[in-house]
Amino acid sequence: IIIKILSKSIKLSLETLQLTVSYIKFKIQDEENIPMENQKLSFNGETLENYKTLADYDIKDGSILHL
């Protein structure tokens, strides 16, 4: 998946779409030093809930999430 952060994009390689939104936020924190509690991810205009999986939102390889 691709994460758009202002004018920057980062690419995350994922093994499965059963990962939670919380895990994605952890990966962003790890790679970009943005605290998880300061992150708000969205996909197709919908804010993503921490406890849901990428599959719950029909997010696929190559999807773009916004932070």
Backbone as CSV, one residue per row, in Angstrom:
resi,resn,N_x,N_y,N_z,CA_x,CA_y,CA_z,C_x,C_y,C_z
1,ILE,0.843,-1.187,0.000,0.000,0.000,0.000,0.880,1.240,0.000
2,ILE,0.295,2.345,-0.359,1.017,3.619,-0.401,0.349,4.562,0.596
3,ILE,1.165,5.235,1.397,0.672,6.199,2.372,1.068,7.592,1.902
4,LYS,0.092,8.474,1.685,0.355,9.858,1.295,0.427,10.703,2.557
5,ILE,1.587,11.367,2.755,1.804,12.248,3.898,2.152,13.618,3.334
6,LEU,1.196,14.523,3.358,1.374,15.855,2.783,1.911,15.723,1.365
7,SER,3.116,16.192,1.096,3.658,16.133,-0.261,4.540,14.908,-0.470
8,LYS,4.544,13.998,0.477,5.424,12.837,0.438,4.591,11.555,0.399
9,SER,5.156,10.508,-0.175,4.507,9.194,-0.168,5.491,8.163,0.343
10,ILE,4.991,7.202,1.118,5.824,6.069,1.518,5.100,4.797,1.098
11,LYS,5.868,3.784,0.769,5.293,2.507,0.340,5.562,1.471,1.415
12,LEU,4.514,0.760,1.800,4.642,-0.323,2.765,4.335,-1.637,2.066
13,SER,5.226,-2.595,2.222,4.978,-3.936,1.700,4.316,-4.751,2.796
14,LEU,3.207,-5.378,2.455,2.440,-6.126,3.441,2.314,-7.581,3.028
15,GLU,2.396,-8.463,4.018,2.289,-9.892,3.770,0.835,-10.311,3.592
16,THR,-0.067,-9.613,4.260,-1.479,-9.990,4.274,-2.349,-8.760,4.458
17,LEU,-3.575,-8.833,4.001,-4.518,-7.734,4.191,-5.316,-7.906,5.474
18,GLN,-4.960,-8.914,6.272,-5.616,-9.128,7.564,-4.965,-8.300,8.675
19,LEU,-4.000,-7.468,8.319,-3.363,-6.586,9.300,-4.332,-5.485,9.712
20,THR,-4.213,-5.051,10.960,-5.101,-3.994,11.446,-4.571,-2.610,11.077
21,VAL,-5.469,-1.657,11.113,-5.105,-0.257,10.895,-4.096,0.168,11.956
22,SER,-4.265,-0.312,13.169,-3.327,-0.005,14.254,-1.911,-0.455,13.898
23,TYR,-1.777,-1.626,13.285,-0.458,-2.122,12.876,0.149,-1.204,11.810
24,ILE,-0.653,-0.742,10.876,-0.166,0.174,9.835,0.340,1.463,10.484
25,LYS,-0.395,1.964,11.470,0.045,3.165,12.188,1.366,2.913,12.915
26,PHE,1.526,1.722,13.480,2.787,1.361,14.130,3.934,1.400,13.120
27,LYS,3.704,0.848,11.919,4.746,0.850,10.877,5.100,2.282,10.463
28,ILE,4.106,3.147,10.356,4.357,4.549,10.006,5.160,5.217,11.118
29,GLN,4.795,4.958,12.360,5.542,5.503,13.500,6.990,5.045,13.448
30,ASP,7.202,3.780,13.158,8.536,3.196,13.097,9.380,3.816,11.978
31,GLU,8.768,4.027,10.810,9.517,4.516,9.650,9.598,6.038,9.558
32,GLU,8.567,6.737,10.049,8.491,8.191,9.858,8.534,8.990,11.158
33,ASN,8.599,8.305,12.302,8.628,8.961,13.618,7.420,9.857,13.875
34,ILE,6.261,9.438,13.373,5.010,10.140,13.660,4.267,9.293,14.689
35,PRO,4.063,9.813,15.906,3.401,9.012,16.943,2.037,8.486,16.480
36,MET,1.750,7.247,16.843,0.493,6.615,16.440,-0.718,7.458,16.824
37,GLU,-0.678,8.050,18.020,-1.836,8.812,18.491,-2.054,10.102,17.702
38,ASN,-1.058,10.515,16.921,-1.186,11.714,16.090,-1.575,11.386,14.651
39,GLN,-1.791,10.120,14.359,-2.102,9.699,12.998,-3.607,9.502,12.812
40,LYS,-4.094,9.959,11.671,-5.479,9.713,11.265,-5.411,9.253,9.811
41,LEU,-5.679,7.982,9.588,-5.622,7.422,8.241,-7.006,7.410,7.610
42,SER,-7.042,7.665,6.297,-8.311,7.576,5.581,-8.097,6.893,4.238
43,PHE,-9.182,6.318,3.740,-9.185,5.633,2.447,-10.530,5.921,1.792
44,ASN,-10.486,6.440,0.575,-11.711,6.808,-0.149,-12.617,7.713,0.686
45,GLY,-12.018,8.650,1.416,-12.772,9.621,2.192,-13.288,9.126,3.531
46,GLU,-13.001,7.876,3.884,-13.474,7.296,5.141,-12.320,7.173,6.128
47,THR,-12.527,7.665,7.358,-11.523,7.526,8.408,-11.461,6.068,8.845
48,LEU,-10.238,5.535,8.949,-10.045,4.127,9.293,-9.966,3.938,10.803
49,GLU,-10.691,2.949,11.304,-10.708,2.617,12.730,-9.559,1.670,13.048
50,ASN,-8.884,1.907,14.183,-7.694,1.138,14.564,-7.911,-0.368,14.611
51,TYR,-9.064,-0.811,15.078,-9.294,-2.236,15.310,-9.686,-3.007,14.047
52,LYS,-10.008,-2.307,12.966,-10.419,-2.987,11.732,-9.199,-3.373,10.899
53,THR,-9.408,-4.346,10.005,-8.319,-4.789,9.130,-8.393,-4.054,7.791
54,LEU,-7.307,-4.155,7.040,-7.296,-3.574,5.699,-8.365,-4.232,4.839
55,ALA,-8.547,-5.540,5.001,-9.563,-6.271,4.240,-10.969,-5.755,4.547
56,ASP,-11.212,-5.333,5.789,-12.524,-4.783,6.155,-12.887,-3.580,5.288
57,TYR,-11.892,-2.836,4.860,-12.108,-1.642,4.040,-11.880,-1.917,2.552
58,ASP,-11.655,-3.172,2.191,-11.382,-3.578,0.807,-10.132,-2.885,0.253
59,ILE,-9.149,-2.675,1.138,-7.864,-2.104,0.742,-7.020,-3.225,0.155
60,LYS,-6.461,-2.975,-1.020,-5.675,-3.986,-1.724,-4.260,-3.473,-1.967
61,ASP,-3.409,-4.347,-2.468,-2.056,-3.955,-2.839,-2.143,-2.815,-3.851
62,GLY,-1.421,-1.745,-3.601,-1.434,-0.588,-4.488,-2.431,0.488,-4.087
63,SER,-3.290,0.193,-3.101,-4.242,1.199,-2.618,-3.486,2.367,-1.987
64,ILE,-4.098,3.540,-2.028,-3.486,4.738,-1.451,-4.285,5.168,-0.227
65,LEU,-3.591,5.239,0.907,-4.179,5.737,2.149,-3.657,7.149,2.382
66,HIS,-4.452,7.969,3.031,-4.040,9.343,3.329,-3.885,9.518,4.829
67,LEU,-2.809,10.216,5.207,-2.516,10.477,6.612,-2.694,11.954,6.882
